[in-house]
């Protein structure tokens, strides 16, 4: 399930990542992107929204979609 995740970097610029959350560890969220992976400091996440529906057509929470 893909999410769009809005972040802010140290310079104050916004960046949006679209990917599938695969891991949450040590306050970092790892996303699988189209061309690789990115690890994001969770304190830099401003907002997110779900792009795809789950197989049960339910809404999901970003942090419930990852394991450990």
N, C-alpha and C positions, 0 to 999 in steps of 0.2 A: 504494500500500500504506500503510495507516494504522498509526500507532504511538501508544501512550499514553506520555507523557513526564512523569516526576515531577521537579519542580524545587523549589528553595528560593529565596525572595527575600531581600533584604538584611535584612529584619526577622525572618527565620527561619521564615516561614510557608510551608507546602507548597502547591504549585499543580500540578495535573495538566492537561496539554494533550493533546487527541486530534486528530491531524492527519497530513497527508502531508508528509514532508520534501521540500523543493524546492531548497534551496540551503544550502551550508556555506561561509562566507566570513569571514575575520578573526575566527575563534573564535566565530562566531555561527551558529546553526542557524535557518533560516527554515522555518516550517511553514505549509502551507495548511490553514486551519481551515474549518469549515462556513460561517462568516460573515466571512471575511477571511483575514489572515495575521498571524503573530506571529514576532518574531525573539528568540531565546533565547541568552543567553551560555552557551557550552558548559560553563563552570566551575560553572554553577548547576544542571546536570543531575545528579540523584541516581541515577535508574534509568529504564529504559524497557522496554517489551515490545511485541511485534508483535501487532496485532489481526487483520489480514487475512493470508491466505496468498498467496504469489506465484502466478503462473499455472502454475508447475511444482510447486506445493505444497511448496516448500522454505522453510526459515526464512531470514530476511534479517537483516543487521546494519543498524542505524539509519544509521550513517555511510557504509555502502556504497550506500545508496539515493539519495544526493544527488550532484549534479555540481558540481564547483568551488565 
